[in-house]
Amino acid sequence: MITPAITAIVIAVLAALAFGGGFALSDWRMASQIQRLNSNNAVLSAANDQCATDIQSARMAMETLTATTAAREKNAARAMQGAATAAAKRTDNAKKIRALPPVAPAKQCEALAVEQIRYVQSRHQND
């Protein structure tokens, strides 16, 4: 029959197998979880690298836009200053023309020809 020593040995062997099986199952689960976490880490690292690249390119684009905007503002300021000077000259010219005395009807053609000559000469001097 089965002696208590054999029963104890069988129980000890079954307990050792169960304990070993538990460790094997736990190791298998941990290996699977580590593999899944490594996969997630690789995906997240790639996304993080892409995000860093996108941030860098956005910063470079903003720097370019800022420089372009500053250059345009300088050009606009220069153009406005030039336009103000030209406008002042034309305003002065218009005031001078308005201040001229009226021309007699018989002399209007000659006065018009003289004004045209002056205008063309002033255009050549300003260009």
Secondary structure as a PSIPRED ss2 file (coil, helix, strand):
# PSIPRED VFORMAT (PSIPRED V4.0)

   1 M C   1.000  0.000  0.000
   2 I C   1.000  0.000  0.000
   3 T C   1.000  0.000  0.000
   4 P H   0.000  1.000  0.000
   5 A H   0.000  1.000  0.000
   6 I H   0.000  1.000  0.000
   7 T H   0.000  1.000  0.000
   8 A H   0.000  1.000  0.000
   9 I H   0.000  1.000  0.000
  10 V H   0.000  1.000  0.000
  11 I H   0.000  1.000  0.000
  12 A H   0.000  1.000  0.000
  13 V H   0.000  1.000  0.000
  14 L H   0.000  1.000  0.000
  15 A H   0.000  1.000  0.000
  16 A H   0.000  1.000  0.000
  17 L H   0.000  1.000  0.000
  18 A H   0.000  1.000  0.000
  19 F H   0.000  1.000  0.000
  20 G H   0.000  1.000  0.000
  21 G H   0.000  1.000  0.000
  22 G H   0.000  1.000  0.000
  23 F H   0.000  1.000  0.000
  24 A H   0.000  1.000  0.000
  25 L H   0.000  1.000  0.000
  26 S H   0.000  1.000  0.000
  27 D H   0.000  1.000  0.000
  28 W H   0.000  1.000  0.000
  29 R H   0.000  1.000  0.000
  30 M H   0.000  1.000  0.000
  31 A H   0.000  1.000  0.000
  32 S H   0.000  1.000  0.000
  33 Q H   0.000  1.000  0.000
  34 I H   0.000  1.000  0.000
  35 Q H   0.000  1.000  0.000
  36 R H   0.000  1.000  0.000
  37 L H   0.000  1.000  0.000
  38 N H   0.000  1.000  0.000
  39 S H   0.000  1.000  0.000
  40 N H   0.000  1.000  0.000
  41 N H   0.000  1.000  0.000
  42 A H   0.000  1.000  0.000
  43 V H   0.000  1.000  0.000
  44 L H   0.000  1.000  0.000
  45 S H   0.000  1.000  0.000
  46 A H   0.000  1.000  0.000
  47 A H   0.000  1.000  0.000
  48 N H   0.000  1.000  0.000
  49 D H   0.000  1.000  0.000
  50 Q H   0.000  1.000  0.000
  51 C H   0.000  1.000  0.000
  52 A H   0.000  1.000  0.000
  53 T H   0.000  1.000  0.000
  54 D H   0.000  1.000  0.000
  55 I H   0.000  1.000  0.000
  56 Q H   0.000  1.000  0.000
  57 S H   0.000  1.000  0.000
  58 A H   0.000  1.000  0.000
  59 R H   0.000  1.000  0.000
  60 M H   0.000  1.000  0.000
  61 A H   0.000  1.000  0.000
  62 M H   0.000  1.000  0.000
  63 E H   0.000  1.000  0.000
  64 T H   0.000  1.000  0.000
  65 L H   0.000  1.000  0.000
  66 T H   0.000  1.000  0.000
  67 A H   0.000  1.000  0.000
  68 T H   0.000  1.000  0.000
  69 T H   0.000  1.000  0.000
  70 A H   0.000  1.000  0.000
  71 A H   0.000  1.000  0.000
  72 R H   0.000  1.000  0.000
  73 E H   0.000  1.000  0.000
  74 K H   0.000  1.000  0.000
  75 N H   0.000  1.000  0.000
  76 A H   0.000  1.000  0.000
  77 A H   0.000  1.000  0.000
  78 R H   0.000  1.000  0.000
  79 A H   0.000  1.000  0.000
  80 M H   0.000  1.000  0.000
  81 Q H   0.000  1.000  0.000
  82 G H   0.000  1.000  0.000
  83 A H   0.000  1.000  0.000
  84 A H   0.000  1.000  0.000
  85 T H   0.000  1.000  0.000
  86 A H   0.000  1.000  0.000
  87 A H   0.000  1.000  0.000
  88 A H   0.000  1.000  0.000
  89 K H   0.000  1.000  0.000
  90 R H   0.000  1.000  0.000
  91 T H   0.000  1.000  0.000
  92 D H   0.000  1.000  0.000
  93 N H   0.000  1.000  0.000
  94 A H   0.000  1.000  0.000
  95 K H   0.000  1.000  0.000
  96 K H   0.000  1.000  0.000
  97 I H   0.000  1.000  0.000
  98 R H   0.000  1.000  0.000
  99 A H   0.000  1.000  0.000
 100 L C   1.000  0.000  0.000
 101 P C   1.000  0.000  0.000
 102 P C   1.000  0.000  0.000
 103 V C   1.000  0.000  0.000
 104 A C   1.000  0.000  0.000
 105 P H   0.000  1.000  0.000
 106 A H   0.000  1.000  0.000
 107 K H   0.000  1.000  0.000
 108 Q H   0.000  1.000  0.000
 109 C H   0.000  1.000  0.000
 110 E H   0.000  1.000  0.000
 111 A H   0.000  1.000  0.000
 112 L H   0.000  1.000  0.000
 113 A H   0.000  1.000  0.000
 114 V H   0.000  1.000  0.000
 115 E H   0.000  1.000  0.000
 116 Q H   0.000  1.000  0.000
 117 I H   0.000  1.000  0.000
 118 R H   0.000  1.000  0.000
 119 Y H   0.000  1.000  0.000
 120 V H   0.000  1.000  0.000
 121 Q H   0.000  1.000  0.000
 122 S H   0.000  1.000  0.000
 123 R H   0.000  1.000  0.000
 124 H H   0.000  1.000  0.000
 125 Q H   0.000  1.000  0.000
 126 N H   0.000  1.000  0.000
 127 D C   1.000  0.000  0.000
